[in-house]
Amino acid sequence: MPEGLALALYTAVLRLLTPLYLLRLWRRGAKEPLYRDALRERLGLYSATQPVPGRLWIHAVSLGETRAASALIAALREREPGLRILLTQSTATGREAAQGLLRDGDAIAWLPYDTPGAVRRFLRHWRPRLGVLMETEVWPTLQHEAARAGLPMVLANARLSEKSLRQGRRLGALMRPAAARMTLALAQTEADAQRILAMGMDRVEVAGNLKYDIAVDAALIARGQSWSTQLGRPVLMLAVSREGEEKALLNEWVRQPAPRPLLAIVPRHPQRFDEVAGLVEAAGLTLARRSSWTDQPPMHAAAADVWLGDSMREMPLYYGLAGVALLGGSFEPLGGQNLIEAAACGCPVLAGPHTFNFAEATELALAAGAAQRCATLAEAVSRGQALCTDAQARASMSRSALAFSAAHRGAAARMAAAILSLAESGA
C-alpha cells in the first residue's frame, strides 16, 4: 500500500475514534484525576499565549520512560546549564513524575493525539529546536509533520524487540516511513540497533541504557533497610507486578508452610492497588497497606501476612526492605520488567522465563550473579524463601548487583553529547 493512502486511512480511523479516546481519558480520570487536567492539549489546543521558541522537547510516555529521561536531562543540563526543556507525556504517572523535573523556563504538556491538525498545532505552538522521543515512541503523523517542519527527531534509549519488529513490519506502509524520518536513533544494545535498522531508520548508534544512570534515592533504601531490621523477619517481594501474577503468587503462597516470610507486593499500575488488596483478602491473608502509615509501620503492619506497596516513587524503599525480589511481568508472557533499579539498590532478583522486553539487561544481570532465572513461579517462591534465610548468599548477590549496576553506567553522557551536537548543527 502506498504511504499516502496508508497515512490517510490511519488518520481517518483516528478521527473517528477521537470521541472514544477522549471518553477513555475522562473515565481514567475518575481514578487518576490528572488525566482530566489540560484535556484540550490532547488535541493540540492551547491558550493564546505563545511560548518562547527553542526549547529542547523530550517525550516520555509514562513513568518508566520519564525516570529514564531524568538521567538524560541531568546530563544535558550538565553540558548546557541554561537549557530550557519541554516535557510531554501520555499518562498521568508520567506527567506527575515529570513535574518534579521542571526548572524555571521549562514547560510541560500532553503529547497530542496523532492526527495532522493536533500535531501541527502542537509544533506551531511550541516551536522546539529538536525533539527527543524515549524508547519506542514512533508515531506516523508526528514523524510526517516533524519532517515537514524541518524538526530533527531523535529516538533516545531506543529499544525494539523481535515481537515489535514483526508488528512494525505488518504495518510497514505506516511504520517504515515514520522510522525513516527519524534523524537519529540512540539504541540501548547492538541487537536493538540491528532491529531498528531493519525497521527502516538510517542512522543508528549504540549508546547504552539510560536506566543504569538513574540516581536512586539512598535515603529511601536506608529507610527500607531500617524497616526490615525492625520487622525481624525476612521479606520476599513481587516487584512491579502485572495482572494475573498477584493471584497466581497468592495461590502459591497460601500453600507454603508456616512460618513464612513477609510477602510484599508492589503493583506496576496504581489503578490496580485496590484490586490487588481485594485479591489478598480473598486469599484469607492479613493485609497492611503502605498508604496507611507515614514514617514507621504500625504494630498491626508488622504482624500482617502481606504488605501492599500502594505508594508512588518509593521503589528504592521497597528494594531496601526486600531480601529478595521476584521480577514482575516475567512469570506471565508479558516480557518482564527492568531489573536495573533493583540492581542499583543492591536487591537480589529472581526472574521468571519471560524477559524478552529487557533481554540483554536480564542476561547481563544473570551472568553477573545479580539475578537468577526460575522456570516457574513455584520455583521462584521456593528459591526466594531459601534465599531469605541464607544471609551469606543474599549478601553475595547484593554485592554482584551493585557491581553490575556500576559497570554499565555512562549512557546519559553519550546520549546528551549526541543530542546537543545534533541540536547545534540543526541537521
C-alpha positions as CSV (number, residue, x, y, z in Angstrom):
1,M,0.0,0.0,0.0
2,P,1.4,3.5,-0.8
3,E,2.4,5.6,2.2
4,G,0.0,8.4,1.3
5,L,-3.0,6.1,1.3
6,A,-1.9,4.3,4.5
7,L,-1.5,7.6,6.3
8,A,-4.9,8.8,5.0
9,L,-6.6,5.7,6.3
10,Y,-4.8,5.9,9.6
11,T,-5.8,9.5,10.1
12,A,-9.4,8.7,9.2
13,V,-9.6,6.0,11.8
14,L,-8.1,8.2,14.5
15,R,-10.5,11.0,13.7
16,L,-13.5,8.6,14.0
17,L,-12.1,7.3,17.3
18,T,-11.4,10.8,18.8
19,P,-14.7,10.8,20.9
20,L,-13.9,7.4,22.3
21,Y,-10.3,8.4,23.0
22,L,-11.4,11.5,25.0
23,L,-14.1,9.5,26.8
24,R,-11.5,6.9,27.8
25,L,-9.2,9.6,29.2
26,W,-12.2,11.1,31.1
27,R,-13.1,7.8,32.6
28,R,-9.5,7.1,33.7
29,G,-9.6,10.5,35.3
30,A,-12.2,9.2,37.8
31,K,-9.4,7.2,39.5
32,E,-6.4,9.3,38.3
33,P,-7.6,12.9,38.2
34,L,-4.5,14.1,36.3
35,Y,-6.0,12.5,33.2
36,R,-8.6,15.3,33.2
37,D,-6.1,18.0,33.5
38,A,-5.5,20.2,30.5
39,L,-7.6,17.9,28.3
40,R,-7.6,20.4,25.4
41,E,-3.8,19.8,25.0
42,R,-4.6,16.3,23.8
43,L,-6.0,17.9,20.7
44,G,-3.2,20.4,20.3
45,L,-5.3,23.3,21.7
46,Y,-3.6,25.9,23.9
47,S,-4.1,29.3,25.3
48,A,-3.4,32.4,23.1
49,T,-0.1,33.0,25.0
50,Q,2.8,32.0,22.7
51,P,5.7,30.4,24.5
52,V,9.3,31.3,23.7
53,P,10.6,29.0,20.9
54,G,13.7,26.9,21.0
55,R,13.1,24.5,23.9
56,L,14.5,21.0,23.6
57,W,11.5,18.8,23.5
58,I,11.5,15.4,25.3
59,H,8.6,13.0,25.1
60,A,8.5,10.2,27.8
61,V,5.2,8.4,27.6
62,S,4.9,7.1,31.1
63,L,6.6,6.7,34.5
64,G,9.4,4.4,33.4
65,E,10.4,6.5,30.4
66,T,10.2,9.7,32.5
67,R,12.6,8.2,35.1
68,A,15.0,7.3,32.3
69,A,14.6,10.8,30.9
70,S,15.6,12.2,34.2
71,A,19.1,10.8,33.8
72,L,19.3,12.2,30.3
73,I,18.0,15.6,31.4
74,A,20.6,15.8,34.2
75,A,23.4,15.0,31.6
76,L,22.0,17.6,29.1
77,R,21.9,20.3,31.8
78,E,25.5,19.4,32.9
79,R,26.6,20.2,29.3
80,E,24.2,23.2,28.8
81,P,23.3,24.7,32.2
82,G,20.8,27.2,30.7
83,L,18.9,24.6,28.7
84,R,15.1,25.0,28.6
85,I,13.1,21.9,28.2
86,L,9.6,21.0,27.1
87,L,8.4,17.7,28.6
88,T,5.5,15.8,27.2
89,Q,3.8,12.6,28.4
90,S,0.8,10.4,27.6
91,T,0.0,9.0,31.1
92,A,-0.9,10.5,34.5
93,T,2.0,8.7,36.3
94,G,4.5,10.1,33.7
95,R,3.1,13.6,34.0
96,E,3.3,13.6,37.8
97,A,6.9,12.4,37.7
98,A,7.8,14.9,35.0
99,Q,6.6,17.8,37.1
100,G,9.4,17.1,39.6
101,L,12.0,17.6,36.8
102,L,11.0,21.1,35.8
103,R,13.1,24.2,36.3
104,D,12.5,27.8,35.6
105,G,12.0,28.3,31.9
106,D,10.8,24.7,31.3
107,A,7.3,23.6,30.3
108,I,5.1,20.6,30.4
109,A,2.3,19.4,28.1
110,W,0.4,16.4,27.0
111,L,1.6,14.8,23.7
112,P,-1.2,15.5,21.2
113,Y,-3.4,12.8,19.6
114,D,-1.6,11.7,16.4
115,T,-3.9,13.5,13.9
116,P,-2.5,16.1,11.5
117,G,-4.3,19.0,13.0
118,A,-3.4,18.3,16.6
119,V,0.3,17.6,15.7
120,R,0.6,20.8,13.6
121,R,-0.9,22.9,16.3
122,F,1.5,21.4,18.9
123,L,4.5,22.1,16.7
124,R,3.4,25.6,15.8
125,H,2.7,26.5,19.4
126,W,5.9,25.2,21.0
127,R,8.3,25.6,18.1
128,P,11.0,23.3,19.7
129,R,14.5,23.2,18.2
130,L,14.8,19.4,18.4
131,G,12.5,16.5,19.5
132,V,13.6,13.5,21.6
133,L,11.3,10.5,21.8
134,M,12.1,8.0,24.5
135,E,12.5,4.3,23.8
136,T,9.8,3.1,21.4
137,E,7.6,6.2,20.7
138,V,7.5,6.5,16.9
139,W,4.2,7.9,15.6
140,P,3.4,8.1,11.9
141,T,1.7,11.5,11.8
142,L,4.1,13.1,14.3
143,Q,7.1,12.0,12.2
144,H,5.5,13.2,9.0
145,E,4.7,16.6,10.4
146,A,8.1,17.0,12.1
147,A,9.8,16.3,8.8
148,R,7.6,18.9,7.0
149,A,8.5,21.4,9.7
150,G,12.2,20.6,9.4
151,L,12.4,19.5,13.0
152,P,15.2,17.0,13.8
153,M,13.9,14.0,15.8
154,V,15.9,11.6,18.0
155,L,14.8,8.2,19.4
156,A,16.7,8.0,22.7
157,N,17.3,4.9,24.8
158,A,15.8,3.1,21.8
159,R,14.8,-0.5,22.1
160,L,12.9,-2.8,19.7
161,S,12.0,-6.4,20.5
162,E,11.6,-9.1,17.8
163,K,7.9,-9.1,18.5
164,S,7.6,-5.3,18.0
165,L,9.7,-5.6,14.8
166,R,7.3,-8.2,13.4
167,Q,4.3,-5.9,14.3
168,G,6.0,-2.9,12.7
169,R,6.6,-4.9,9.5
170,R,3.0,-5.8,9.3
171,L,2.2,-2.1,9.4
172,G,5.1,-1.3,7.1
173,A,3.3,1.2,5.0
174,L,2.9,3.4,8.1
175,M,5.9,2.5,10.3
176,R,8.8,2.2,7.8
177,P,8.3,5.8,6.5
178,A,7.9,7.0,10.1
179,A,11.1,5.2,11.1
180,A,13.0,6.5,8.1
181,R,12.1,10.1,9.0
182,M,13.8,9.7,12.4
183,T,17.1,11.8,12.3
184,L,19.0,9.6,14.8
185,A,18.3,6.6,17.0
186,L,20.4,6.0,20.1
187,A,20.0,2.3,20.8
188,Q,20.3,0.5,24.1
189,T,22.1,-2.6,22.6
190,E,23.6,-3.8,19.4
191,A,20.7,-6.2,19.0
192,D,18.2,-3.3,19.3
193,A,20.3,-1.3,16.8
194,Q,20.1,-4.1,14.2
195,R,16.3,-4.4,14.6
196,I,15.9,-0.6,14.4
197,L,17.9,-0.6,11.2
198,A,15.7,-3.4,9.9
199,M,12.7,-1.2,10.7
200,G,14.0,1.5,8.3
201,M,15.9,4.0,10.3
202,D,19.1,5.2,8.5
203,R,21.3,6.5,11.4
204,V,21.5,4.3,14.5
205,E,24.2,4.4,17.2
206,V,24.6,2.1,20.2
207,A,24.7,4.3,23.3
208,G,23.7,2.0,26.2
209,N,20.8,2.1,28.6
210,L,19.9,5.3,30.5
211,K,18.3,3.3,33.3
212,Y,21.8,2.4,34.6
213,D,22.3,6.2,35.1
214,I,19.2,6.9,37.1
215,A,20.1,8.2,40.6
216,V,18.5,6.0,43.2
217,D,17.4,7.6,46.5
218,A,19.8,6.4,49.1
219,A,17.6,7.7,51.9
220,L,14.7,5.6,50.7
221,I,16.9,2.5,50.5
222,A,18.1,3.1,54.1
223,R,14.5,3.5,55.3
224,G,13.5,0.2,53.7
225,Q,16.5,-1.5,55.3
226,S,15.6,0.0,58.7
227,W,12.1,-1.3,58.4
228,S,13.4,-4.7,57.5
229,T,15.6,-4.7,60.6
230,Q,12.6,-3.7,62.8
231,L,10.4,-6.4,61.4
232,G,12.8,-9.1,62.5
233,R,11.7,-11.4,59.7
234,P,12.7,-11.7,56.0
235,V,10.7,-10.1,53.2
236,L,10.0,-11.6,49.8
237,M,8.7,-9.1,47.3
238,L,6.8,-9.3,44.0
239,A,8.2,-6.2,42.3
240,V,6.2,-4.2,39.7
241,S,3.7,-6.9,39.2
242,R,1.2,-7.2,36.4
243,E,-2.3,-8.6,36.1
244,G,-2.5,-12.3,36.7
245,E,0.7,-12.6,38.6
246,E,-0.6,-11.5,42.0
247,K,-3.4,-14.1,42.1
248,A,-1.0,-16.8,40.9
249,L,1.5,-15.9,43.6
250,L,-1.1,-15.7,46.4
251,N,-2.4,-19.2,45.4
252,E,1.1,-20.5,45.7
253,W,1.8,-18.6,48.9
254,V,-1.1,-20.0,50.9
255,R,0.2,-23.5,50.2
256,Q,3.6,-22.6,51.9
257,P,4.1,-23.9,55.4
258,A,4.5,-21.5,58.3
259,P,6.5,-19.6,59.3
260,R,6.6,-17.7,56.0
261,P,8.5,-14.5,55.2
262,L,6.5,-11.3,55.0
263,L,5.2,-11.1,51.4
264,A,5.3,-7.6,49.8
265,I,3.5,-6.9,46.5
266,V,4.1,-3.7,44.6
267,P,1.8,-3.5,41.5
268,R,3.0,-1.7,38.4
269,H,-0.2,0.3,37.9
270,P,-1.7,2.5,40.7
271,Q,-5.2,2.0,39.4
272,R,-4.8,-1.7,40.4
273,F,-4.0,-1.1,44.1
274,D,-7.5,-1.7,45.3
275,E,-7.9,-4.8,43.1
276,V,-4.7,-6.4,44.5
277,A,-5.8,-5.6,48.0
278,G,-9.0,-7.5,47.3
279,L,-7.1,-10.5,46.0
280,V,-5.0,-10.6,49.2
281,E,-8.1,-10.5,51.4
282,A,-9.9,-13.1,49.3
283,A,-6.9,-15.4,49.8
284,G,-7.5,-15.2,53.5
285,L,-4.3,-13.4,54.3
286,T,-4.0,-10.3,56.5
287,L,-3.1,-7.1,54.7
288,A,-1.2,-3.9,55.6
289,R,-1.2,-1.1,53.0
290,R,1.8,1.2,52.8
291,S,-0.5,4.2,52.2
292,S,-2.0,3.7,55.7
293,W,1.1,5.0,57.5
294,T,3.7,7.7,57.1
295,D,7.1,7.3,58.8
296,Q,7.0,3.9,60.6
297,P,5.0,0.8,60.1
298,P,2.4,0.4,62.9
299,M,2.3,-2.8,65.1
300,H,-0.5,-4.4,63.1
301,A,1.5,-4.0,59.9
302,A,4.5,-5.8,61.4
303,A,2.2,-8.8,62.1
304,A,0.5,-8.9,58.7
305,D,0.9,-11.6,56.1
306,V,1.2,-9.2,53.2
307,W,2.3,-5.7,52.6
308,L,0.8,-3.8,49.6
309,G,3.1,-1.2,48.2
310,D,0.4,1.2,47.2
311,S,2.6,4.3,47.1
312,M,4.3,6.1,44.2
313,R,8.0,6.8,43.7
314,E,9.1,4.6,46.6
315,M,10.6,1.6,44.7
316,P,14.1,2.1,46.3
317,L,12.3,1.8,49.7
318,Y,10.8,-1.5,48.7
319,Y,14.0,-2.8,47.3
320,G,15.8,-1.8,50.5
321,L,13.0,-3.6,52.5
322,A,13.1,-6.9,50.5
323,G,15.6,-9.6,51.0
324,V,14.7,-10.9,47.5
325,A,12.6,-9.6,44.7
326,L,10.6,-11.6,42.2
327,L,10.6,-9.8,38.9
328,G,7.1,-8.7,37.8
329,G,6.0,-9.3,34.3
330,S,8.3,-12.2,33.9
331,F,6.1,-15.0,35.3
332,E,3.4,-14.4,32.6
333,P,4.2,-13.9,28.9
334,L,4.4,-10.1,29.4
335,G,8.1,-9.5,28.6
336,G,9.3,-8.8,32.2
337,Q,10.2,-5.5,33.8
338,N,13.5,-3.7,34.0
339,L,15.7,-5.1,36.8
340,I,18.3,-2.3,36.6
341,E,16.8,-0.3,39.5
342,A,16.7,-3.4,41.7
343,A,20.4,-4.0,41.0
344,A,21.3,-0.3,41.7
345,C,19.6,-0.8,45.1
346,G,21.6,-4.0,45.7
347,C,18.4,-6.2,45.8
348,P,18.8,-9.8,44.5
349,V,16.3,-10.7,41.8
350,L,14.6,-13.9,40.7
351,A,13.4,-13.6,37.2
352,G,10.8,-15.8,35.5
353,P,11.0,-17.2,32.0
354,H,9.5,-14.2,30.1
355,T,12.0,-11.3,29.9
356,F,12.0,-10.6,26.2
357,N,11.4,-6.9,26.6
358,F,14.6,-6.5,28.6
359,A,16.5,-9.4,27.3
360,E,20.1,-8.1,27.3
361,A,19.9,-6.4,30.7
362,T,18.4,-9.6,32.2
363,E,21.1,-11.8,30.6
364,L,23.9,-9.5,31.8
365,A,22.4,-9.5,35.3
366,L,22.2,-13.3,35.3
367,A,25.8,-13.6,34.1
368,A,27.0,-11.1,36.7
369,G,25.3,-13.1,39.5
370,A,22.9,-10.2,40.3
371,A,19.9,-12.3,39.3
372,Q,18.8,-15.9,38.9
373,R,16.4,-17.4,36.4
374,C,13.4,-19.6,37.6
375,A,11.4,-21.7,35.2
376,T,8.1,-21.3,37.1
377,L,6.6,-19.1,39.8
378,A,6.5,-22.1,42.2
379,E,10.3,-22.5,41.7
380,A,10.8,-18.8,42.3
381,V,8.8,-18.9,45.6
382,S,10.7,-21.9,46.8
383,R,14.1,-20.4,45.9
384,G,13.1,-17.0,47.2
385,Q,12.2,-18.4,50.6
386,A,15.5,-20.2,50.7
387,L,17.5,-17.1,49.9
388,C,15.5,-15.1,52.5
389,T,17.0,-17.4,55.2
390,D,20.6,-17.5,53.7
391,A,22.2,-14.2,54.6
392,Q,25.5,-15.1,53.0
393,A,24.0,-16.0,49.6
394,R,21.9,-12.8,49.7
395,A,24.9,-10.6,50.6
396,S,26.9,-12.2,47.7
397,M,24.1,-11.5,45.2
398,S,23.7,-7.9,46.6
399,R,27.4,-7.2,46.0
400,S,27.1,-8.6,42.5
401,A,24.1,-6.4,41.8
402,L,25.8,-3.2,42.9
403,A,28.9,-4.1,40.8
404,F,26.8,-4.9,37.8
405,S,24.9,-1.6,38.0
406,A,28.1,0.4,38.4
407,A,29.8,-1.3,35.4
408,H,27.1,-0.2,32.9
409,R,26.8,3.5,33.5
410,G,27.6,6.2,31.1
411,A,24.7,6.1,28.5
412,A,23.4,9.5,29.7
413,A,26.6,11.4,28.9
414,R,26.9,9.7,25.5
415,M,23.3,10.5,24.5
416,A,23.5,14.1,25.8
417,A,26.6,14.7,23.7
418,A,24.9,13.3,20.6
419,I,21.7,15.2,21.1
420,L,23.3,18.6,21.7
421,S,25.6,18.1,18.8
422,L,22.6,17.5,16.6
423,A,20.7,20.4,18.0
424,E,23.7,22.7,17.4
425,S,24.1,21.6,13.8
426,G,20.4,21.7,13.1
427,A,20.8,18.6,10.9
